[in-house]
Structures are given as structure tokens and as C-alpha cells.
Amino acid sequence: MKYQFTIGAAMLVGACQTTSFMPDQNYAKVERQSVTVQAARIFIYDKPEQQKMMVHPLDRNINAPLLFINSDEVVTRTAAKRYFSEAGRECELNEVARLIEPAVYEFTYDCE
């Protein structure tokens, strides 16, 4: 029993430790942009050459556990549209995929 508790405690401490956050390594070298939606800072990683972007509410360098973040598709979709508007681009969002529960989405898009 003593050993089980020690191992369990070590696992809990390890799970609580924070690390740099990059939800999808395909975006690791993409410059981060941000917009504000509903008083929240939302981060955009845009790949215009592939016409897709990753959108999420966590800074890749923020030390915060993902499970405490609540962002839905509506908020991230609004952030993506605001990003295009602020950049002066006329683009339509197409497909959406949730990369990580509950807050990380990838959108494909077309621009004029």
C-alpha cells in the first residue's frame, strides 16, 4: 500500500506539472497571431499556402492545464473570422475538425 500511494502521488505531481503547449506539431513553425473574442485572447496559426489554420485559446508558452480551458467551436470560428477581417482578407471557413478536446480546432478555408 505504501508503494502504491507513493507512485500515485508521483503520477499526480507529474500530471500537474506544466509544459509548453503546442497542440499540433504541424503548426510548430507557424507564426502565432491573436485576436480577442468575448474578452478572451484566442490564438491563430495560419497556413495560407495550405488554406488551413489552427485556432485555440492557449498560448503555446502558457503553462496551463488544457482541461481547465473551455472554448467551443462558435468562439474559435468567430476568432478565425475576426482574424481574416483584421488582416483585410476575404475568406470563408469550410470544414472544421476538433484536434484536441475541448478547445483546439482546425479550419480549412477559401479566400478570394
URFENJO-V895356 format. One record per residue. N is the residue number from 1. RES is the residue in one small letter. PHI is phi in whole degrees, 0 to 359 (999 if undefined). Layout:
# URFENJO-V895356
n=N res=RES phi=PHI
n=N res=RES phi=PHI
This chain:
# URFENJO-V895356
n=1 res=m phi=999
n=2 res=k phi=302
n=3 res=y phi=290
n=4 res=q phi=297
n=5 res=f phi=295
n=6 res=t phi=298
n=7 res=i phi=294
n=8 res=g phi=299
n=9 res=a phi=295
n=10 res=a phi=296
n=11 res=m phi=293
n=12 res=l phi=295
n=13 res=v phi=299
n=14 res=g phi=298
n=15 res=a phi=291
n=16 res=c phi=275
n=17 res=q phi=294
n=18 res=t phi=258
n=19 res=t phi=223
n=20 res=s phi=298
n=21 res=f phi=247
n=22 res=m phi=221
n=23 res=p phi=295
n=24 res=d phi=217
n=25 res=q phi=297
n=26 res=n phi=296
n=27 res=y phi=251
n=28 res=a phi=300
n=29 res=k phi=257
n=30 res=v phi=271
n=31 res=e phi=295
n=32 res=r phi=279
n=33 res=q phi=241
n=34 res=s phi=214
n=35 res=v phi=223
n=36 res=t phi=249
n=37 res=v phi=226
n=38 res=q phi=50
n=39 res=a phi=64
n=40 res=a phi=247
n=41 res=r phi=276
n=42 res=i phi=245
n=43 res=f phi=257
n=44 res=i phi=238
n=45 res=y phi=240
n=46 res=d phi=259
n=47 res=k phi=240
n=48 res=p phi=299
n=49 res=e phi=293
n=50 res=q phi=252
n=51 res=q phi=53
n=52 res=k phi=210
n=53 res=m phi=212
n=54 res=m phi=255
n=55 res=v phi=230
n=56 res=h phi=200
n=57 res=p phi=268
n=58 res=l phi=244
n=59 res=d phi=291
n=60 res=r phi=296
n=61 res=n phi=259
n=62 res=i phi=285
n=63 res=n phi=259
n=64 res=a phi=215
n=65 res=p phi=291
n=66 res=l phi=300
n=67 res=l phi=292
n=68 res=f phi=266
n=69 res=i phi=264
n=70 res=n phi=236
n=71 res=s phi=216
n=72 res=d phi=253
n=73 res=e phi=299
n=74 res=v phi=299
n=75 res=v phi=295
n=76 res=t phi=290
n=77 res=r phi=296
n=78 res=t phi=299
n=79 res=a phi=297
n=80 res=a phi=297
n=81 res=k phi=296
n=82 res=r phi=296
n=83 res=y phi=302
n=84 res=f phi=299
n=85 res=s phi=300
n=86 res=e phi=295
n=87 res=a phi=273
n=88 res=g phi=73
n=89 res=r phi=253
n=90 res=e phi=258
n=91 res=c phi=226
n=92 res=e phi=245
n=93 res=l phi=282
n=94 res=n phi=250
n=95 res=e phi=278
n=96 res=v phi=231
n=97 res=a phi=226
n=98 res=r phi=274
n=99 res=l phi=280
n=100 res=i phi=217
n=101 res=e phi=290
n=102 res=p phi=258
n=103 res=a phi=233
n=104 res=v phi=248
n=105 res=y phi=237
n=106 res=e phi=238
n=107 res=f phi=244
n=108 res=t phi=259
n=109 res=y phi=206
n=110 res=d phi=234
n=111 res=c phi=239
n=112 res=e phi=279
